[in-house]
Amino acid sequence: MTATASQLSPLLTKPVTAADRLLVEMQRAIVEGEISAGSKMSEPELARRFQVSRAPLREALARLERCHLVERTPNTGARVVQLSTTGLVALYQIREELEGLACRLAAEQMPEQEIRALQQLLDQHLTSQRVREGESYYQEAGDLDFHYRVILGSNNPYLINMLCDELYFLVRMYRVQLGMNGPRVSRAFDEHKAILAAIANRDGELADLLMRRHISASRRNIELQLQQVGK
């Protein structure tokens, strides 16, 4: 029996508990830099900021740690992960391998209606003036993210769990804060179109190769940004 997208991906389920809602708010704040990379996670301050009690806050912090947005170190407590060249390279080595595989699987088995929906998503992205003019390529999380939709198209629950749950928001943190602006914007969009064409043509080998090259180019771009700020 084939699992549905909502069964496979936690991002597609609506927050239910106070900790769920808090997790979504804190993930967004960390990813978009409202809570700065490397900053200390003070429970009293966070409880006041998000107007929650300590119990859901501690649960949310534990879940943020599991998706690698928060780390605990001896004598200093919980902090937001620091963006660094070393961390980027390690993360993107895994991302390149796993997303390449996900893309190949999507080419082999993504239903035609989902491929058409992916084309509509890229058409929607192109309606942004900032994308058309090569200024910025911001994608919302989840269903509005090209990479997220391709990963779901793999229909492999283990890949989806690793890429859309465990690693997704850390990858997104690098992408949003360092990788969605600048001269690479137009190339990134064109690379998405080429990847989609390979998927639509059911060419799994080419789709895998193009996705790997796309992620490698993204890594080099973000690495350059990090080097410029000395990280």
N, C-alpha and C positions, 0 to 999 in steps of 0.2 A: 504493500500500500504506500502511495506517495504522500509524504507529509506536506501540509500546507505551509505557505510562507509564514503565517502567524504562529504555527507550531514550531517552526524552525528558528525564528529570530525573535529575541526578547525586545528588540527595538520596535516591533510592530504591535506590541501589546500595550494597552493604556495603563498608566500608573494606577495602582489600586490603594495601597497603604500609604501612610504618611511618609514612611521611609522610601517608598517608590517615587513619590512626587519629589521628595527632597533630593534623591539621587539624580533625577532628570535635571533639576535646577542646578545642582552643583556640577554635574558633568558639563552642562552648557557654559557655566561661569568659568570653569577651569579651561575648557577647550578654547573659548574665545578670549581668554586672558583677563577676564574681570577679576578672577582670583589668580594672582601672578604665579608663574612658574617658580618653584623654589621657596614659596612663602610658607610660613608655619601655619598649621591648621589648629587654631585655638578654639577649643570646644565652647567656652563661654561666648566668645565673639561670634562664632558661627551660629550658635543657638539664638542670639539676639538678632543677627542679620536675617536669618531665615524664619524666625519666629516659631521655633520648634523646641521640644523638650530634648533632654540628653539621650533618651533611649533611641528614637528614630535617627538622631544625628550619629550616634555611634554605629548603628547598623549601616547607615549610608556611607560612613567613612570606611568601614570594613569592606563594603562592596566597591568603593572607589579604589581601595588598595588592590582588590582582586583584578580590576581592569587596568591596573598600572598607572593610574593618575595620581595616586597618593602612595608615599613610601614611608615606612617607619624606621628610624635609626636610633641606636642606643643613646640615651641621655638627651635627645632632642625631640623625641616624639614624632608626630605625623607632620609631613610636609608635602606640598605639591611637588610632583616630579620636576626635576630640572631638565630643560631641553639642552642637549649637548650633541656634539658631533659623534662621540662614541656611542651614545644611546641611539642616535639616528641610524648609524650604520648597522648596528646589531638588529634593530627593529626592521629596517628595510631589507636586510638579507632574508629574513623570514617572510616578510610581505611579498617580496618578488617571487619567491618559490611558490608560496601558497596561492597567491592571486593568479599567477600564471596557470597553475593547475585548475583553479576555479574557472578561469576563462575558457580553458580547453573543454572542461566538462559542460560549461554553458553552451558552447558551440555545438556540442554533440547532442544535447537534449533539451535546451530551452524551447518551450512551445512557441509557435509562430506568433501568437497574440502577445506574448511577453517581449519578443523581439520588436514587434511593432510599437509596443508601449515604451521600449527603451529608445527607439527612434524619436518618438514623441517627446520624451524627456530631453533629449539633446536639442530638439527643435525649441523646446521651452527655454533651455539654457541660453540659446542663441538670441532669444527675445530681449535679453539683458543688454543694454547699451554698453555697459562696462566690458562684457564679454566680446561684443561685436568690435569694439574699439581696442581690444587687447589690453585693457587696464586691470581687470580683476575677474577671477573665475571662482566666485564663492558658490558652494553648493550646500544646501541645508542637509542635515543629517537624515539618515534612513532612506525612505523611498525616493527622495529627491536627489540622492547621491548616485551618480553613475556606477561607481565602484561597488557600492552596496547592492545595487540591483543585479549586477553581473554575478556577484558572489552568491546571492540567493538563487540565481539561475543555474548554479552548479548542482543544486538539489542534493548536496552532500552535507548531512547534518553536522559532521565533525568539523569540516572546513568552515561552515557557517558559524558554528559556536566559537571557533578560534578567531575568525576574522571579523565577525559582526558583534561579538560580545567581548571576548577577552582582550583583543588588541585594537578594536575599532576606534575607541575614543582617544587612545594615545596616538595612533596614526593621524587621526583627525586633528589633534592638538598641533602636531608638526605642520600639517597641511594648512590649517586655518591661520596660524600665527606666522608662518614663514613661507608657505608655498603657493598661495593663491593670487599673488600680485606680481607685477613685473613682466619682463619680456617673454617669459615662457607661457603666458596665458594663451595666446593664439595657437602655439604649437600643441599645448596640452589638449585643447579642444579638438584640433585636427587629429590628434592621436586617438582620442575617444571615438571619433567617426571611423577611423581605420579599424579599430578594434571591433566596433559594432559591425562593420562590413564583413570582417572575417567570421564573426559569430553567425551573421545572417547567411553567409555562404557555406556554413557548416564545416569550416576549415579549422579544426581544433588546433592543429600544429601551428598555424599562422597566428591564431588568436592568442595562444600561449606565448609565442615569441614577441608579439606586439605588446602584450601586457607587461611582460618582463622588461622590455626596452623602455616602455612608458614609465614604469616605477623606478627604474634605474636613473632615467633622466630627471625625474622628480627628486630623487635622493641627491643627485649632484647639485641641483638648483638650491635645495634647502641647505645642503652642506656649505655651499658658498655663502648663503645668508648667515649661517652660524659663524663661519670664519670671519666675516666682516664685523661681527659684534664680539669676537674673541671667545667663543664657547666651543 
